[in-house]
Amino acid sequence: MKPNKVNVAERLKLIRKDLGWTIEMMAKRVDLTKGTFNSYLRGLALPPENIVEKVAEIADVPKEWIYHGDIKDFIESYLLSKGYEEFLKDYPNTVDAIYLEYEKQKVRYSLDEYYPHEVTIYDLFYDIYHPVFKVYVEDTVSEFAIKIQKYPIFSESPDQNRKKYLSLVRTLVHRERPTIKYGEADKIYKIAEIEFNTLVESCPSNIDKFETPSEDFLDFMIRKSKTTRGALEIISIITSQRGLNYDVSSMESDQIIDIFKGIYPELIKVKEAKLGKIH
């Protein structure tokens, strides 16, 4: 993980204060001009590794600490670098929880490392984050989850329609790139709104109402097989009309969606051949 130059600057200031040295004295000891070293103290630039090593030796601290602070600082910096600032604001005990679990792992597996691996941090964080984010998504789209119960889209059961709709929205949110995170309610709401309208329009009782007269079956399939949302719409039409159960969050669902999207190039060829015959 790349060090944060502002945080590095704060730790350099702390070292200088503890030593009781002037900026000029510190700069001289690490073979730098006062102006260059001052730029590091102000967080304008990140000092190179050889300078950090010299400061670490003078202060008798690990160079890793100058770059990243203690373990909790490292964990927090990693999560902030990944865009989880809003989550940490609302759940300030997250870093402490990850730290405590990591310390247990160090004892259990005799880990000998200065900081936890980034994969380890994310795995521990995910156990905390995932259930909270799931509820966050469902709360954000509750308006549509309530409305969807009026339409026999997935089954005749209102509660089943609600559950399957929420599962569909969670899947779409998960697939968005860049990744949608806690705090991005507007993006989640927009996805939910689009899917709600798409599903309602494809509901058997509304198909005639929303049919586009100028679009034939081939045009419809080309338009829908181009995107994940379109592929899901095709699937939802089939499953709702036939009363079939379909889990959009399953691994099989991902494979089926890819198959539908895979026919897009072939449909284009069919369209081009059709247009060629007309001309």
N, C-alpha and C positions, 0 to 999 in steps of 0.2 A: 504494500500500500504506500502511495506517495505521501511523504510528510506534508503537513500543513505549515506553510512558512510563518503564518501568524502565531500558531501555537509554539513553533520552534523558537520564535522571537521571545515569547513570554518566558520560556525556560532559560534562554540565554540571559535575559534580564535578571531572573531569579539567581542564577549562578553568579553573575557579576555583583549583585547585591550581597549575597552570602560571603563572597570573597572580600568585599569592601574595596574593590578596585574601580578606577575610573575607566571610561571607554577607551581612552588613549592607552592606559596600561594593558588592558585586555587585548587591544589590537596589536600592540607591540609584541606580546607574548606569543601570538599565533601568526606573526609575520604578515600583518595586514596594515593598511592605512586606517586611520581613525574613521574616515568617511566610509570606507568599504565595510568595516565591522559595524558601524552605526546603521548601515542599510539593512544588515541582518537583524539588528536589535529592533528596528522599526517594522520588520516584517515585509520589507520591500522585495527581498530576494531570499532564496534558500541557500544557506552556506554549503559549499562543497564538502564531500565526505572527509577530506584530509583536515579541513578546518574543524569540523565537528569532532574528529578524533583527538585533535590537540586540546580542544576545550574540555572534552571528556576526561582526558588525562590530568589536566590541571585541576579540575573540580572533583576528580576521583568518583565519577559516575559513569554508568554504561552509555556508550554513544547512542544505543537504542532509546534510552530514556530521553535524551535531547531531541531525538527525532519524533518520538511518539508518546512520551510520558510513561505513566505506570500502566498496568494491564487494563484497568478500567478506562483510562484515557484512550488506550489503543482500541478497545472494543467500541467505545462511543464514536471515535473518529471513523472507524470502519463503517458503522451503521449510518453515520451522517453522510459519508462519501457515497453511499448507496441510495440516498434519498429518503431516509426514514426519520427526518427531523420532526415531522408532525406527530408521528407515533411516539417518539421519545418525549415530546412535550406532554402528551396526554397520559403516557405511561412511564413516568420518570424512574420507576424502580426496575425497568427492564435491564439496564446495564448491570446493576447489582445482582439481579437474578442470574444473568448469564455468567457473571464472574464467579458466583458461588458454585454453580454447576460445573464450571470449568475447573475450579480448584478440587472438586470431588474427583473429576476425571484424572487430574494430575496425580492424585494419591493412588487412585485405583489402577492406573496404567503406568505409573512411574515415568510420567512424561518429563523430559528434560529440555525445555525450550523457554526462551525469554517471554515470548508472546504466544497466545493460541493461534493456530493456523486460521486463515480467513474462512476456510470451509467449515471448520469447527464452530467459529462464531456464528456463521449463518445457520448452521444446523440447530444450534441451541436457540438462536433467535427465532427461527421458524416455528419451533414448538410453542413459543409464546405468541408470536405474531399471527399465525394462521387462524386459530379459532376466533381471535379478536377481529381480524380483517373480514372473516366470513360473516360475522354479525354486522359489521360496519357496512358491508355491501348490501346485506338484506335490509337493514334499516334505511339505507339510502334509496332503495328501489321499492319500498313497502307500498307506495302509492299504486304502482303498476301490479304488484303481486296481489293486491286486494281486487283490483279491477279485472284481472285475468280470470278470476274465479267464475265470472259470469259467462265465459265462453267455453264451449266443449272442444277445446283445441287438442289436448292430449288425451283426455278421457271425460266421462260424464261427471266425475267427482270433482267438485270445486277445489277441495283441498289438494287433490292430486295435481290439478292444473297449477295451483299456486306453487307447490313443491317443485314441479318439473320446470316451471318458468324460472324460479330462483336458481335451480341447478344450471339451467341454460345460461342465465346472465353471469353467474360465477365463472362458468367455462369461458365465455367470451371475454370477460374482464381479464382472466388469467392469460388468455392468448394475445392480448393487445401488446404491441411493441411500439415505443418503449413501454416497459412494465408499468401498469397503473398501481399506485400505492395508496396506503391509508392517508386520508386527507384530500384526495383528489375526487371528491364527491361529484363535481360537475361532469367529469369524464364518465364516471360510473352511471350517473343518471342518464346521460345522453345515450349510452349503449342500451340501457334498459328501455328507454323510450322508443328507440328505433326497433328493437326486437318486439316490444309490445305491439307497435303498429303493424309490423310485418306479420306477426302471428294472427292478430285480429283480422287483417286483410285476407289471410289464407284460410281462415276458419270456414268450413263448408257453407255455413249460412250466409257468408259475406263474399264468396268467390265471384258470384255474378255481378255484385255491386261494384267490385273493384277491378273487374276484368278490363284489360286494355284491348279494344277491338282491333287495332292495327298490328298487334303483336301475335305472331303464330307460335306454335310450340317450340320450334327450333330457336327462334329469337329469345323466347323465355328461358330456355335451357342454357343458351350462350350467356345471357345476362346473369343468371343465377349461379352457374358453375364456376364463374370467374373468381368468386370470393368465398371465404369461410361462411359469412353470414348467409350468402345466397344458397350455398350447399345445405346449410341448416334449415333454410326455409323449405327447400325441396323435401328434405327428410320430414319436416314437421307436417307438411301437406299430406304426405303418404301415410305417416303414422296416425294423424288425426282422422283421416278419412277411413282408414282401415281399423281404427281402434287398437293400435299396436303399442306396446310398451317400448320405450326407447330411453336409455340413460345417456344423456349428452356428455356426462363427465367421465365416461368409461374410456379405457384405452381403445376398445373396439370402435367407439364413436369417432375417435381421431382418425383411425384407419379408413373408416367408411367415408368420412368427410374428404380425406385425401383422394379417395377413389373418384368421388363426384367431381372434385376440382380437376382431377387428371383427365377428364373427358373434354375439358374446355378446348384444347388445341384441335382435337378431332372434330368437334362440333363446328369450329371455325372453318375447317377444311370442307365440311359438308355445305356450309353456308356459301363459301367461295365457289364451290362447284355448282351450286344452285343458281347463283348470280351469273355464272359463266354461261349456263344454258339459256337463261333469260335474255342475255345480251347477244 
